[in-house]
Amino acid sequence: MPEPMGFFTDTTVCIGCKACEVACKEWNQLPAANGGIGELSGDSYDNTRKLDGIHWRHVRFIEQFKGPYDGRWLMMSDVCKHCVQAGCLEVCPTGAIIRTEFDTVVIQSDVCNGCRACIAACPFGVIDVNPVSGTAQKCTLCYDRLKVGLEPACSKACPTDSIQFGSITELRTRAHKRVDQLKAQGVKAELAKSATFSAASAAVLGVLALVGLRKRRMDEQSRGGGGAGNV
């Protein structure tokens, strides 16, 4: 049985190049939005704006500007979390959503009836309907690549190793080491007085975000808990 696999996303080294977005769309042959005619959002450099049925990776631009020359960007490549307790899988009426041998969550398009129940059940706004296929779609963690020993297209394309792929056990260790390194450099995870996250908060917490979501399942497995799909 393969080990549970996932991503470790280190937001502190993301440069917002969107190479991961492009690699994801190319590998999965996802259609272009609006027939390829781009439309600027008008309020951000982030023109993808969100995850949906044809954008399975999305680099978020969190823009914090007090004036035209006084500000900063916080950037994070966002993707499906492949939840330990996946609401989408639990509500799917056709069994189209499965948990794979890599402990990831995949939608089988040939079984999906397009009912949209999974869209409402996802708390992260990850899933949407692909207008070409007419079925719900999202990141598969490149299941087809994993089955032949290849890493996902997005992490392969990332030029700064902001997106790292591996076993959850290994990634958790790597993430904690990175947090220790950031703290040694003076980065602190604290809430700003305005009740929004500071840059330091986003950096440290973003490093652990995706790995932390899988912790509960791994802990249960180490205690001899249930198989894939159970919590």
C-alpha positions in Angstrom: 0.0 0.0 0.0 1.6 3.4 -1.0 2.1 6.0 1.6 -0.4 8.9 1.8 0.9 11.6 -0.5 0.4 15.4 -0.6 1.9 18.8 -1.1 3.9 21.1 1.2 3.4 24.6 0.0 6.0 27.1 1.3 4.4 30.5 0.7 7.6 32.3 1.7 9.3 31.5 -1.5 6.3 31.7 -3.9 7.1 34.4 -6.6 3.6 34.4 -8.2 4.9 33.2 -11.6 1.9 31.0 -12.1 4.0 28.2 -13.7 2.0 25.8 -11.6 -1.3 27.0 -13.1 0.0 26.6 -16.6 1.5 23.2 -16.0 -1.8 22.0 -14.4 -3.9 23.2 -17.4 -1.5 21.8 -19.9 -1.2 18.3 -18.4 -4.9 18.0 -17.6 -5.9 19.5 -21.0 -8.2 22.0 -19.3 -10.1 24.4 -21.6 -9.3 28.1 -21.6 -11.8 30.5 -20.0 -14.0 32.5 -22.3 -12.5 30.8 -25.4 -9.1 32.1 -24.6 -10.1 35.8 -24.6 -8.6 37.2 -21.4 -10.4 39.8 -19.3 -8.6 41.8 -16.7 -10.2 41.9 -13.3 -9.5 45.6 -12.9 -8.8 45.3 -9.2 -5.9 43.0 -9.0 -2.9 41.4 -10.8 -4.6 38.1 -10.1 -6.9 37.6 -13.1 -7.6 33.9 -12.5 -9.3 35.0 -9.3 -10.4 31.6 -8.0 -10.3 27.8 -8.3 -13.0 26.3 -10.5 -13.8 23.5 -12.9 -11.1 24.6 -15.4 -8.6 26.1 -13.0 -7.4 23.4 -10.6 -4.5 25.5 -9.4 -4.7 29.1 -8.5 -1.9 31.5 -7.3 -3.6 33.9 -4.9 -2.3 37.5 -4.9 -3.1 39.0 -1.5 -2.3 42.7 -2.2 -1.7 45.0 0.8 -1.2 48.6 -0.4 -1.5 51.8 1.5 -0.7 53.8 -1.6 0.6 53.4 -5.2 4.2 52.9 -4.0 3.7 51.6 -0.5 2.7 48.0 -0.3 3.4 44.4 -0.7 2.1 41.1 -2.2 1.5 37.9 -0.3 1.3 35.0 -2.8 0.2 31.4 -2.3 -0.5 28.7 -4.8 -3.9 27.2 -3.8 -5.3 23.8 -4.6 -7.7 21.1 -3.4 -6.7 20.0 0.1 -7.6 16.3 -0.5 -9.4 16.4 2.9 -9.0 13.7 5.5 -12.8 13.9 6.0 -13.9 14.9 2.5 -17.4 16.4 2.4 -17.5 16.1 -1.3 -16.9 12.4 -1.2 -19.5 11.9 1.6 -22.4 13.6 -0.3 -21.7 12.3 -3.8 -24.8 10.2 -4.8 -23.2 8.3 -7.6 -19.9 7.2 -6.1 -18.0 9.3 -8.6 -15.7 10.6 -5.9 -13.2 8.1 -4.5 -10.3 8.0 -2.2 -7.2 6.5 -4.0 -4.5 4.3 -2.8 -2.4 7.5 -2.3 -5.1 8.8 0.2 -6.1 11.5 -2.3 -9.6 12.4 -3.4 -10.5 12.1 -7.1 -13.6 12.8 -9.1 -14.3 10.2 -11.8 -15.8 12.2 -14.7 -17.3 9.2 -16.3 -19.4 8.5 -13.2 -20.3 12.1 -12.3 -23.9 13.1 -13.2 -23.3 16.8 -12.7 -25.6 17.2 -9.7 -23.4 19.8 -8.0 -23.8 18.3 -4.5 -20.0 18.2 -4.1 -19.7 21.9 -4.9 -21.9 22.9 -2.0 -20.2 20.4 0.3 -16.7 21.7 -0.3 -15.8 24.4 2.4 -12.8 25.6 0.3 -14.6 26.5 -2.9 -12.4 24.1 -4.8 -14.9 22.2 -7.0 -16.9 23.5 -10.0 -18.3 22.2 -13.2 -16.1 22.0 -16.3 -18.3 23.6 -19.0 -16.9 21.3 -21.7 -17.4 18.0 -19.9 -20.5 19.1 -17.9 -19.1 17.3 -14.9 -17.7 18.4 -11.5 -13.9 18.6 -11.6 -10.9 19.5 -9.4 -7.3 18.7 -8.7 -6.6 15.0 -8.8 -3.1 15.4 -7.4 -2.2 14.1 -10.9 -3.4 10.6 -10.1 -2.4 9.4 -13.6 1.2 10.6 -13.0 1.4 9.1 -9.5 0.4 5.7 -10.8 3.5 5.6 -13.0 5.9 7.1 -10.5 5.9 10.7 -11.6 5.3 13.8 -9.4 2.4 16.1 -10.1 2.8 18.6 -12.9 2.5 21.7 -10.7 5.3 20.8 -8.3 7.5 19.6 -11.2 7.1 23.0 -12.8 7.6 25.2 -9.7 10.9 27.1 -10.2 11.4 27.9 -6.5 10.3 24.7 -4.9 7.4 26.5 -3.2 5.3 23.5 -4.1 6.9 20.3 -2.8 5.5 16.8 -3.3 6.1 13.7 -1.2 4.7 11.5 1.6 2.7 13.3 4.3 5.1 12.0 7.0 8.1 13.4 5.2 6.4 16.7 4.3 5.3 17.3 7.9 8.9 16.9 9.1 10.1 19.2 6.4 7.4 21.8 7.2 8.3 21.9 10.9 12.0 22.4 10.0 11.1 25.3 7.7 9.0 26.9 10.5 11.9 26.6 12.9 14.1 28.2 10.3 11.7 31.1 9.8 11.4 31.7 13.5 15.2 31.7 13.8 15.2 34.5 11.2 12.8 36.5 13.4 9.5 35.7 11.7 6.7 35.4 14.1 3.1 34.0 13.7 1.0 36.6 15.4 -2.4 38.2 14.7 -2.2 41.8 13.7 -4.3 44.3 15.8 -6.6 44.8 12.8 -7.6 41.1 13.2 -6.0 40.3 9.8 -2.9 38.2 9.4 0.4 39.9 9.2 2.9 39.0 6.5 4.8 36.9 9.1 1.6 35.1 10.1 0.8 34.2 6.5 4.3 33.0 6.0 4.5 30.7 8.9 0.9 29.4 8.8 1.0 29.0 5.1 4.0 26.8 5.3 2.0 24.3 7.4 -1.4 24.8 5.9 -1.7 21.8 3.5 0.3 19.4 5.6 -1.6 20.2 8.8 -4.9 19.3 7.1 -3.8 15.7 6.8 -2.4 15.3 10.4 -5.5 13.8 11.9 -5.7 10.9 9.4 -2.0 10.1 9.8 -2.3 10.1 13.6 -5.1 7.7 13.4 -3.2 5.4 11.0 -0.3 5.3 13.4 -2.6 4.2 16.1 -4.0 1.5 13.8 -7.1 3.4 12.8 -9.5 2.8 9.9 -8.6 2.5 6.3 -8.7 5.0 3.4 -11.8 7.2 3.5 -12.4 6.7 7.2 -11.6 9.2 10.0 
